[in-house]
């Protein structure tokens, strides 16, 4: 796979094929995240430590992609000079979730849990490096780096998926994308957290 | 060899002055306008040819060119916009 395709696979795939691959990815990630206690609580958000029913874990990736799909479709319909297809927008957004699938495994590492337990109740100013288990600290850093890389990768795919499927003028793509991402980080988290988890 | 469409000196649009027959070497002189499609790069001309050959079906085009549907549609929209600009210039 060349670099261009790694950053923008949507010149080659969109529509129903992309949607199918994305849906499979979301189901796999949701399923794994139930067992690893990881959750995708918002667009480009991955956290560990949630114990919730399986359907909540499965719902979260779908809610995030659905939010982005609706948001980008609305603005695509208003601003695009092309005749856009909804299936392309939802398909590319579902596909853009795929880099995050491996991140659902991060909760299986006990290092995050052990490190969190160590840190709970300690005054942040009193934390010294020698208080923390080195192996766990290294493992958390590695997991963090991998997760950040996957998140950035997914973010690039979200942007390129939107750009390719909606064909908006450049000056419109960026603000719609940025506001969409920010709202997508907040809204699904709030709706599911507030109405379904409590 | 690439067909030059702009004057290398002043960047104005070039016109065709002479046409010749390779068979009998007859030459026709005049001041002919370049066809609109000649103004496009070669890959764009090929895209237009493929589009016609596929009966204008973007889905078929996407299959033939191994590209996604929106990529092909965006390319076509770009060509349409360029054509409109050329039309407005005349």
Contacts between the chains, C-beta under 8 A, distances in Angstrom:
chain1	res1	chain2	res2	distance
A	10	B	68	5.8
A	10	B	70	7.1
A	10	B	71	7.2
A	11	B	67	5.9
A	11	B	68	6.0
A	11	B	71	4.6
A	12	B	66	6.8
A	12	B	67	6.5
A	12	B	68	5.7
A	12	B	71	7.8
A	13	B	68	5.6
A	14	B	68	3.9
A	14	B	69	5.8
A	14	B	70	5.1
A	14	B	71	7.5
A	15	B	68	7.0
A	15	B	69	5.6
A	15	B	70	7.9
A	18	B	68	7.9
A	81	B	77	6.6
A	81	B	81	7.7
A	82	B	73	5.9
A	82	B	74	6.5
A	82	B	77	4.9
A	83	B	73	7.3
A	84	B	70	7.5
A	85	B	69	7.1
A	85	B	70	7.3
A	88	B	68	7.7
A	88	B	69	6.5
A	88	B	70	4.8
A	92	B	70	7.9
A	164	B	68	7.1
A	164	B	70	5.2
A	164	B	71	6.2
A	164	B	74	7.0
A	165	B	70	4.8
A	167	B	70	6.9
A	167	B	73	7.3
A	167	B	74	4.8
A	167	B	77	6.4
